[in-house]
Amino acid sequence: DESQAVEFLSFFESEFGPSHPHFHQGSFASTISTAKTQRRLMVLYLHSDSEPHRSFCRTVLASSAVAEYLDENFVTTATVVPESGQQQWVRQARAKPALLVLANSGSTVSLVVYVDWSSDQGSP
């Protein structure tokens, strides 16, 4: 929901600074609608406050190059506690943190790419 999006953005900026992709500030349904209108894929970032997530945020999401690429090509959203529409994607995540690229093909949303950052590999 929108309050979770605002809370995540506030947390991210206080912990990692202002360099990050534009995180859509609305519900998951709103993100889907925005992506459809803009004819873009969506990126869903699955977050928790564990060290692998913090490292991922510092190393990947706070990178200006990554932020610029995501902003130019995707509608990006982040979640800590998934909304009902996100549950199926969260269940498919094998590890977290993860980036899921989702496509909106009219009436369905499908998983296109899944990338996780496991603590044992140290990089995506």
DSSP file (Angstrom, degrees, kcal/mol; ACC not computed):
  #  RESIDUE AA STRUCTURE BP1 BP2  ACC     N-H-->O    O-->H-N    N-H-->O    O-->H-N    TCO  KAPPA ALPHA  PHI   PSI    X-CA   Y-CA   Z-CA
    1    1 A D     >        0   0    0      0, 0.0     4,-1.8     0, 0.0     3,-0.4   0.000 360.0 360.0 360.0 170.0    0.0    0.0    0.0
    2    2 A E  H  >  +     0   0    0      1,-0.2     4,-2.3     2,-0.2     5,-0.2   0.855 360.0  54.9 -62.6 -37.6    1.0    3.6   -0.4
    3    3 A S  H  > S+     0   0    0      1,-0.2     4,-2.4     2,-0.2    -1,-0.2   0.877 107.6  50.8 -65.2 -35.9    2.0    4.1    3.3
    4    4 A Q  H  > S+     0   0    0     -3,-0.4     4,-2.6     2,-0.2    -1,-0.2   0.893 109.4  51.2 -65.8 -39.0    4.4    1.1    3.1
    5    5 A A  H  X S+     0   0    0     -4,-1.8     4,-2.2     2,-0.2    -2,-0.2   0.907 111.4  47.0 -64.1 -42.1    5.9    2.7   -0.1
    6    6 A V  H  X S+     0   0    0     -4,-2.3     4,-2.3     2,-0.2    -2,-0.2   0.911 112.7  49.5 -65.8 -43.4    6.4    6.0    1.7
    7    7 A E  H  X S+     0   0    0     -4,-2.4     4,-2.6     2,-0.2    -2,-0.2   0.907 111.0  49.6 -62.3 -42.6    7.9    4.3    4.7
    8    8 A F  H  X S+     0   0    0     -4,-2.6     4,-3.2     2,-0.2    -2,-0.2   0.925 110.8  49.4 -63.6 -44.2   10.3    2.2    2.6
    9    9 A L  H  X S+     0   0    0     -4,-2.2     4,-2.5     2,-0.2     5,-0.2   0.919 112.0  48.2 -61.0 -44.2   11.5    5.3    0.7
   10   10 A S  H  X S+     0   0    0     -4,-2.3     4,-2.0     2,-0.2    -1,-0.2   0.924 114.0  47.0 -61.7 -45.7   12.1    7.2    4.0
   11   11 A F  H  X S+     0   0    0     -4,-2.6     4,-2.1     2,-0.2     5,-0.3   0.944 112.4  50.0 -59.4 -49.6   14.0    4.2    5.4
   12   12 A F  H  X>S+     0   0    0     -4,-3.2     4,-3.4     1,-0.2     5,-0.6   0.932 112.3  45.8 -59.1 -48.6   16.1    3.8    2.2
   13   13 A E  H  X5S+     0   0    0     -4,-2.5     4,-1.2     1,-0.2    -1,-0.2   0.855 112.9  49.9 -66.3 -34.7   17.1    7.4    2.0
   14   14 A S  H  <5S+     0   0    0     -4,-2.0    -1,-0.2    -5,-0.2    -2,-0.2   0.841 121.8  34.1 -71.9 -31.4   18.0    7.6    5.7
   15   15 A E  H  <5S+     0   0    0     -4,-2.1    -2,-0.2    -5,-0.2    -3,-0.2   0.846 136.0  16.6 -89.4 -37.8   20.1    4.5    5.5
   16   16 A F  H  <5S-     0   0    0     -4,-3.4     3,-0.3     1,-0.3    -3,-0.2   0.463 102.7-114.8-123.1  -4.6   21.6    4.6    2.0
   17   17 A G     << -     0   0    0     -4,-1.2    -1,-0.3    -5,-0.6    -2,-0.1  -0.331  44.1 -56.8  96.8-178.4   21.2    8.2    0.8
   18   18 A P  S    S+     0   0    0      0, 0.0     2,-0.8     0, 0.0    -1,-0.2   0.566  99.2  99.3 -82.9  -9.3   19.3    9.9   -2.0
   19   19 A S        +     0   0    0     -3,-0.3    45,-0.1    -6,-0.1    48,-0.0  -0.707  54.5 105.6 -83.3 113.4   20.8    7.9   -4.9
   20   20 A H  S    S-     0   0    0     -2,-0.8    42,-0.1    44,-0.1    41,-0.1  -0.958  73.4 -77.7-171.6 164.0   18.3    5.1   -5.8
   21   21 A P        -     0   0    0      0, 0.0     2,-0.7     0, 0.0    47,-0.1  -0.317  59.9 -91.0 -66.3 160.0   15.7    4.3   -8.5
   22   22 A H        -     0   0    0     45,-0.3    54,-0.6    46,-0.0     2,-0.6  -0.652  43.1-149.0 -71.7 114.4   12.4    6.0   -8.3
   23   23 A F  B     -a   76   0A   0     -2,-0.7    54,-0.2    52,-0.1   -14,-0.1  -0.790  23.0-113.7 -88.1 120.9   10.3    3.7   -6.2
   24   24 A H        -     0   0    0     52,-3.7     2,-1.1    -2,-0.6    54,-0.3  -0.301  22.7-143.7 -55.4 129.0    6.7    4.0   -7.2
   25   25 A Q        +     0   0    0     52,-0.1     2,-0.3     5,-0.1    -1,-0.1  -0.531  66.0  66.8 -99.4  65.9    4.7    5.5   -4.4
   26   26 A G  S    S-     0   0    0     -2,-1.1   -21,-0.1   -25,-0.1     5,-0.0  -0.913  88.9 -59.5-160.9-174.6    1.4    3.6   -4.6
   27   27 A S     >  -     0   0    0     -2,-0.3     4,-2.1     1,-0.1     5,-0.1  -0.178  52.2-104.4 -71.0 169.9   -0.2    0.2   -4.2
   28   28 A F  H  > S+     0   0    0      1,-0.2     4,-2.5     2,-0.2     5,-0.2   0.900 124.7  53.4 -62.9 -40.2    0.9   -2.8   -6.3
   29   29 A A  H  > S+     0   0    0      1,-0.2     4,-2.2     2,-0.2    -1,-0.2   0.883 108.3  50.2 -61.6 -38.2   -2.3   -2.3   -8.4
   30   30 A S  H  > S+     0   0    0      2,-0.2     4,-2.6     1,-0.2    -1,-0.2   0.885 108.8  51.8 -66.5 -39.0   -1.2    1.3   -9.0
   31   31 A T  H  X S+     0   0    0     -4,-2.1     4,-2.6     2,-0.2    -2,-0.2   0.917 109.5  49.9 -63.2 -43.7    2.2    0.1  -10.0
   32   32 A I  H  X S+     0   0    0     -4,-2.5     4,-2.3     1,-0.2    -2,-0.2   0.928 112.0  48.3 -59.8 -45.6    0.7   -2.4  -12.5
   33   33 A S  H  X S+     0   0    0     -4,-2.2     4,-2.5     2,-0.2    -2,-0.2   0.907 111.7  49.0 -62.6 -43.5   -1.5    0.4  -13.9
   34   34 A T  H  X S+     0   0    0     -4,-2.6     4,-2.6     2,-0.2    -2,-0.2   0.921 111.5  49.3 -63.0 -44.8    1.4    2.8  -14.3
   35   35 A A  H  X>S+     0   0    0     -4,-2.6     5,-2.5     1,-0.2     4,-0.7   0.898 111.7  49.2 -61.9 -40.5    3.6    0.2  -16.0
   36   36 A K  H ><5S+     0   0    0     -4,-2.3     3,-0.6    -5,-0.2    -2,-0.2   0.931 112.1  47.6 -65.0 -45.1    0.8   -0.6  -18.4
   37   37 A T  H 3<5S+     0   0    0     -4,-2.5    -2,-0.2     1,-0.2    -1,-0.2   0.895 117.9  41.5 -61.8 -41.4    0.2    3.1  -19.2
   38   38 A Q  H 3<5S-     0   0    0     -4,-2.6    -1,-0.2    -5,-0.2    -2,-0.2   0.496 107.7-127.1 -85.4  -3.6    3.9    3.7  -19.7
   39   39 A R  T <<5 +     0   0    0     -4,-0.7     2,-0.3    -3,-0.6    -3,-0.2   0.930  64.4 132.1  54.9  49.6    4.3    0.3  -21.6
   40   40 A R      < -     0   0    0     -5,-2.5    64,-0.3    -6,-0.1    -1,-0.2  -0.879  60.4-110.8-125.5 158.4    7.2   -0.7  -19.3
   41   41 A L  E     -b   74   0A   0     32,-0.7    34,-2.1    -2,-0.3     2,-0.3  -0.455  36.0-123.5 -76.3 161.2    8.1   -3.8  -17.4
   42   42 A M  E     -bC  75 102A   0     60,-3.0    60,-2.9    32,-0.2     2,-0.5  -0.829  12.2-152.6-107.0 148.3    7.9   -3.6  -13.6
   43   43 A V  E     -bC  76 101A   0     32,-2.4    34,-2.9    -2,-0.3     2,-0.6  -0.990   9.1-164.6-117.7 123.9   10.7   -4.4  -11.1
   44   44 A L  E     -bC  77 100A   0     56,-2.9    56,-2.3    -2,-0.5     2,-0.6  -0.941   5.2-157.4-108.4 118.1    9.6   -5.6   -7.7
   45   45 A Y  E     -bC  78  99A   0     32,-2.8    34,-2.5    -2,-0.6     2,-0.6  -0.856   5.0-152.0 -96.5 123.4   12.3   -5.4   -5.0
   46   46 A L  E     -bC  79  98A   0     52,-2.5    52,-1.1    -2,-0.6     2,-0.3  -0.864  24.8-177.2 -96.5 119.1   11.8   -7.8   -2.1
   47   47 A H        +     0   0    0     32,-2.7     2,-0.3    -2,-0.6    -2,-0.0  -0.858  21.4 166.6-122.1 148.4   13.4   -6.3    1.0
   48   48 A S        -     0   0    0     -2,-0.3     2,-0.1     2,-0.2     5,-0.0  -0.923  47.5-105.8-144.4 169.6   14.0   -7.2    4.7
   49   49 A D  S    S+     0   0    0     -2,-0.3     2,-0.1     4,-0.1    -2,-0.0  -0.027  75.7 122.3 -91.7  33.9   16.3   -5.6    7.2
   50   50 A S  S  > S-     0   0    0     -2,-0.1     4,-2.1     1,-0.1     3,-0.4  -0.461  77.3-103.3 -87.7 166.4   18.9   -8.4    7.2
   51   51 A E  H  > S+     0   0    0      1,-0.2     4,-2.8     2,-0.2     5,-0.3   0.890 119.0  56.1 -60.8 -42.5   22.6   -7.8    6.3
   52   52 A P  H  > S+     0   0    0      0, 0.0     4,-2.2     0, 0.0    -1,-0.2   0.900 110.1  48.0 -57.2 -35.8   22.4   -9.3    2.8
   53   53 A H  H  > S+     0   0    0     -3,-0.4     4,-2.7     2,-0.2    -2,-0.2   0.915 110.5  50.0 -68.8 -41.9   19.6   -6.8    2.0
   54   54 A R  H  X S+     0   0    0     -4,-2.1     4,-2.5     1,-0.2     5,-0.2   0.913 112.0  48.4 -63.3 -42.0   21.6   -3.9    3.4
   55   55 A S  H  X S+     0   0    0     -4,-2.8     4,-2.9     2,-0.2     5,-0.3   0.909 110.9  51.0 -63.3 -42.7   24.6   -4.9    1.3
   56   56 A F  H  X>S+     0   0    0     -4,-2.2     4,-2.9    -5,-0.3     5,-1.4   0.914 111.1  48.2 -61.1 -44.0   22.4   -5.2   -1.7
   57   57 A C  I  <>S+     0   0    0     -4,-2.7     5,-2.2     3,-0.2    -2,-0.2   0.937 116.1  43.2 -62.3 -47.1   20.9   -1.7   -1.1
   58   58 A R  I  <5S+     0   0    0     -4,-2.5    -2,-0.2    -5,-0.2    -1,-0.2   0.919 124.3  34.5 -63.9 -44.6   24.4   -0.1   -0.6
   59   59 A T  I  <5S+     0   0    0     -4,-2.9    -2,-0.2    -5,-0.2    -3,-0.2   0.852 134.2  13.5 -84.0 -37.3   26.0   -1.9   -3.5
   60   60 A V  I ><5S+     0   0    0     -4,-2.9     3,-1.5    -5,-0.3     6,-0.3   0.866 125.4  40.5-107.7 -63.3   23.3   -2.2   -6.1
   61   61 A L  I 3 <S+     0   0    0     -5,-1.4    -3,-0.2     1,-0.3    -4,-0.2   0.798 114.7  52.4 -67.3 -28.7   20.2    0.0   -5.5
   62   62 A A  T 3 <S+     0   0    0     -5,-2.2     2,-0.4    -6,-0.3    -1,-0.3   0.476  84.0 110.6 -84.7  -0.7   22.2    3.0   -4.3
   63   63 A S    <>  -     0   0    0     -3,-1.5     4,-2.7    -6,-0.2     5,-0.2  -0.598  66.0-145.3 -73.7 127.5   24.3    2.9   -7.4
   64   64 A S  H  > S+     0   0    0     -2,-0.4     4,-2.5     1,-0.2     5,-0.2   0.854  99.4  54.1 -63.6 -33.4   23.5    5.9   -9.7
   65   65 A A  H  > S+     0   0    0      2,-0.2     4,-2.1     1,-0.2    -1,-0.2   0.918 111.6  43.8 -66.6 -42.9   24.1    3.8  -12.8
   66   66 A V  H  > S+     0   0    0     -6,-0.3     4,-2.8     2,-0.2     5,-0.2   0.928 114.0  50.7 -66.6 -44.9   21.6    1.1  -11.6
   67   67 A A  H  X S+     0   0    0     -4,-2.7     4,-2.7    -7,-0.2   -45,-0.3   0.923 111.4  48.2 -58.7 -45.4   19.1    3.8  -10.6
   68   68 A E  H  X S+     0   0    0     -4,-2.5     4,-2.0    -5,-0.2    -1,-0.2   0.915 112.3  48.6 -62.4 -43.7   19.4    5.5  -13.9
   69   69 A Y  H  X S+     0   0    0     -4,-2.1     4,-1.4     2,-0.2     5,-0.2   0.936 113.5  46.1 -63.2 -46.8   19.0    2.3  -15.8
   70   70 A L  H  X S+     0   0    0     -4,-2.8     4,-2.7     1,-0.2     3,-0.4   0.924 112.4  50.9 -62.3 -44.0   15.9    1.2  -13.8
   71   71 A D  H  < S+     0   0    0     -4,-2.7    -1,-0.2    -5,-0.2    -2,-0.2   0.856 112.1  47.0 -63.2 -35.4   14.3    4.6  -14.1
   72   72 A E  H  < S+     0   0    0     -4,-2.0    -1,-0.2    -5,-0.2    -2,-0.2   0.743 127.2  24.1 -76.7 -23.3   14.8    4.7  -17.9
   73   73 A N  H  < S+     0   0    0     -4,-1.4   -32,-0.7    -3,-0.4     2,-0.3   0.602 116.9  34.0-121.7 -14.0   13.4    1.2  -18.5
   74   74 A F  E  <  - b   0  41A   0     -4,-2.7     2,-0.6    -5,-0.2   -32,-0.2  -0.883  64.4-119.4-140.3 164.8   11.1    0.1  -15.7
   75   75 A V  E     - b   0  42A   0    -34,-2.1   -32,-2.4    -2,-0.3     2,-0.4  -0.974  44.4-157.2-102.9 117.0    8.5    1.1  -13.2
   76   76 A T  E     +ab  23  43A   0    -54,-0.6   -52,-3.7    -2,-0.6     2,-0.3  -0.789  19.2 170.2-106.0 137.8   10.2    0.1   -9.9
   77   77 A T  E     - b   0  44A   0    -34,-2.9   -32,-2.8    -2,-0.4     2,-0.3  -0.954  15.4-151.3-138.1 159.4    8.5   -0.7   -6.6
   78   78 A A  E     - b   0  45A   0    -54,-0.3     2,-0.4    -2,-0.3   -32,-0.2  -0.944   9.2-169.3-131.0 152.0    9.8   -2.2   -3.3
   79   79 A T  E     + b   0  46A   0    -34,-2.5   -32,-2.7    -2,-0.3   -74,-0.0  -1.000  24.0 173.3-143.8 144.2    8.1   -4.2   -0.6
   80   80 A V  S    S+     0   0    0     -2,-0.4    -1,-0.1     1,-0.3   -31,-0.0   0.716  92.9  28.1-106.0 -51.7    8.8   -5.3    2.9
   81   81 A V  S    S-     0   0    0    -33,-0.0    -1,-0.3   -35,-0.0   -77,-0.1  -0.949  97.2-127.1-111.6 109.6    5.4   -6.8    3.7
   82   82 A P        -     0   0    0      0, 0.0     2,-0.1     0, 0.0    -3,-0.0  -0.213  13.6-129.0 -63.2 143.0    3.8   -8.0    0.4
   83   83 A E    >>  -     0   0    0      1,-0.1     3,-1.4   -82,-0.0     4,-0.8  -0.370  37.3 -95.7 -76.7 167.6    0.3   -6.8   -0.5
   84   84 A S  G >4 S+     0   0    0      1,-0.3     3,-0.9     2,-0.2     4,-0.4   0.867 125.2  54.3 -57.2 -38.8   -2.1   -9.5   -1.6
   85   85 A G  G 34 S+     0   0    0      1,-0.2    -1,-0.3     2,-0.1     4,-0.2   0.690 108.0  50.9 -69.6 -17.3   -1.4   -9.0   -5.3
   86   86 A Q  G X> S+     0   0    0     -3,-1.4     4,-2.0     1,-0.1     3,-0.8   0.563  81.9  94.0 -94.3  -9.8    2.3   -9.6   -4.7
   87   87 A Q  H <X S+     0   0    0     -3,-0.9     4,-2.3    -4,-0.8     5,-0.2   0.863  81.4  53.6 -55.1 -43.0    2.0  -12.8   -2.7
   88   88 A Q  H 3> S+     0   0    0     -4,-0.4     4,-1.1     1,-0.2    -1,-0.3   0.865 110.4  47.6 -62.7 -34.8    2.5  -15.1   -5.7
   89   89 A W  H <> S+     0   0    0     -3,-0.8     4,-0.8    -4,-0.2    -1,-0.2   0.880 109.9  52.0 -73.7 -37.5    5.7  -13.4   -6.6
   90   90 A V  H >< S+     0   0    0     -4,-2.0     3,-0.7     1,-0.2    -2,-0.2   0.894 106.5  54.1 -65.5 -39.3    7.1  -13.5   -3.1
   91   91 A R  H 3< S+     0   0    0     -4,-2.3    -1,-0.2     1,-0.2    -2,-0.2   0.836 106.2  53.5 -63.2 -32.1    6.3  -17.3   -2.9
   92   92 A Q  H 3< S+     0   0    0     -4,-1.1     2,-0.4    -5,-0.2    -1,-0.2   0.689  84.1 103.8 -76.7 -17.8    8.4  -17.8   -6.1
   93   93 A A    <<  -     0   0    0     -4,-0.8     3,-0.1    -3,-0.7     5,-0.0  -0.515  53.1-167.3 -69.7 122.9   11.4  -16.0   -4.6
   94   94 A R  S    S+     0   0    0     -2,-0.4     2,-0.3     1,-0.2    -1,-0.2   0.773  71.8   3.8 -81.2 -28.4   14.0  -18.6   -3.7
   95   95 A A  S    S-     0   0    0      2,-0.0    -1,-0.2    23,-0.0    23,-0.1  -0.971  84.0 -95.5-151.4 160.0   16.1  -16.1   -1.7
   96   96 A K  S    S+     0   0    0     -2,-0.3     2,-0.2    20,-0.1   -43,-0.1  -0.977  90.2  51.3-131.8 147.1   15.9  -12.5   -0.6
   97   97 A P  S    S+     0   0    0      0, 0.0    20,-2.4     0, 0.0     2,-0.3   0.461  82.0 159.3 -71.0 157.0   16.9   -9.8   -1.4
   98   98 A A  E     -CD  46 116A   0    -52,-1.1   -52,-2.5    18,-0.2     2,-0.5  -0.995  38.6-143.5-150.0 151.3   15.6  -10.3   -4.9
   99   99 A L  E     -CD  45 115A   0     16,-3.0    16,-2.6    -2,-0.3     2,-0.5  -0.983  19.5-166.3-113.6 127.8   14.6   -8.3   -7.9
  100  100 A L  E     -CD  44 114A   0    -56,-2.3   -56,-2.9    -2,-0.5     2,-0.6  -0.966   9.6-150.9-115.7 127.2   11.7   -9.6   -9.9
  101  101 A V  E     -CD  43 113A   0     12,-3.2    11,-3.4    -2,-0.5    12,-1.3  -0.874  21.3-170.4 -97.5 123.7   11.0   -8.3  -13.4
  102  102 A L  E     -CD  42 111A   0    -60,-2.9   -60,-3.0    -2,-0.6     2,-0.4  -0.902  12.3-151.0-119.9 142.6    7.3   -8.6  -14.1
  103  103 A A  E     - D   0 110A   0      7,-2.8     7,-2.6    -2,-0.4     2,-0.8  -0.922   7.5-146.6-113.0 137.9    5.3   -8.0  -17.4
  104  104 A N  E     + D   0 109A   0     -2,-0.4     2,-0.6   -64,-0.3     5,-0.2  -0.896  18.2 178.1-103.3 107.8    1.8   -6.9  -17.6
  105  105 A S  E >   - D   0 108A   0      3,-2.6     2,-1.1    -2,-0.8     3,-0.5  -0.506  59.4 -80.3-109.9  63.9    0.1   -8.5  -20.6
  106  106 A G  T 3  S+     0   0    0     -2,-0.6   -70,-0.0     1,-0.2    -1,-0.0  -0.686 117.7  10.1  84.1-101.4   -3.4   -7.2  -20.3
  107  107 A S  T 3  S+     0   0    0     -2,-1.1     2,-0.3    -3,-0.1    -1,-0.2   0.538 124.7  57.3 -93.5  -7.1   -5.2   -9.2  -17.7
  108  108 A T  E <   -D  105   0A   0     -3,-0.5    -3,-2.6     2,-0.0     2,-0.5  -0.915  62.3-149.0-126.9 153.1   -2.2  -11.1  -16.3
  109  109 A V  E     -D  104   0A   0     -2,-0.3     2,-0.3    -5,-0.2    -5,-0.2  -0.980  24.4-170.9-115.6 127.8    1.1  -10.3  -14.7
  110  110 A S  E     -D  103   0A   0     -7,-2.6    -7,-2.8    -2,-0.5     2,-0.4  -0.902  26.9-110.9-124.6 151.4    3.9  -12.7  -15.4
  111  111 A L  E     +D  102   0A   0     -2,-0.3    -9,-0.2    -9,-0.2     3,-0.1  -0.646  34.2 170.6 -78.2 126.3    7.4  -13.2  -14.1
  112  112 A V  E     +     0   0A   0    -11,-3.4     2,-0.3    -2,-0.4   -10,-0.2   0.822  65.9   4.8-101.3 -48.7   10.0  -12.5  -16.7
  113  113 A V  E     -D  101   0A   0    -12,-1.3   -12,-3.2     2,-0.0     2,-0.4  -0.996  56.7-163.8-142.5 142.9   13.3  -12.5  -14.8
  114  114 A Y  E     +D  100   0A   0     -2,-0.3     2,-0.4   -14,-0.2   -14,-0.2  -0.996  10.8 177.1-128.8 125.8   14.2  -13.3  -11.2
  115  115 A V  E     -D   99   0A   0    -16,-2.6   -16,-3.0    -2,-0.4     2,-0.3  -0.991   6.0-173.8-130.2 124.2   17.6  -12.3   -9.7
  116  116 A D  E     -D   98   0A   0     -2,-0.4     2,-0.5   -18,-0.2   -18,-0.2  -0.794  21.2-143.1-115.8 163.8   18.5  -12.9   -6.0
  117  117 A W        -     0   0    0    -20,-2.4     2,-0.2    -2,-0.3   -61,-0.1  -0.859  24.1-165.9-123.2  90.3   21.4  -11.8   -3.9
  118  118 A S    >>  -     0   0    0     -2,-0.5     4,-1.5     5,-0.3     3,-1.1  -0.544  26.6-124.4 -84.2 148.6   22.2  -14.7   -1.6
  119  119 A S  T 34 S+     0   0    0      1,-0.3    -1,-0.1    -2,-0.2     0, 0.0   0.745 107.2  57.2 -63.6 -25.2   24.6  -14.1    1.3
  120  120 A D  T 34 S+     0   0    0      1,-0.2    -1,-0.3     2,-0.1    -2,-0.0   0.718 107.5  45.4 -82.0 -18.8   26.9  -16.9    0.3
  121  121 A Q  T <4 S-     0   0    0     -3,-1.1    -2,-0.2     2,-0.1    -1,-0.2   0.757  87.4-151.1 -95.7 -24.7   27.7  -15.5   -3.2
  122  122 A G     <  +     0   0    0     -4,-1.5    -3,-0.1     2,-0.1    -2,-0.1   0.378  69.3  50.2  76.1  -6.1   28.2  -11.9   -2.2
  123  123 A S              0   0    0     -5,-0.3    -5,-0.3    -7,-0.1    -7,-0.1  -0.984 360.0 360.0-156.3 160.5   27.1  -10.5   -5.5
  124  124 A P              0   0    0      0, 0.0    -8,-0.1     0, 0.0    -2,-0.1   0.519 360.0 360.0 -69.1 360.0   24.1  -10.8   -7.8
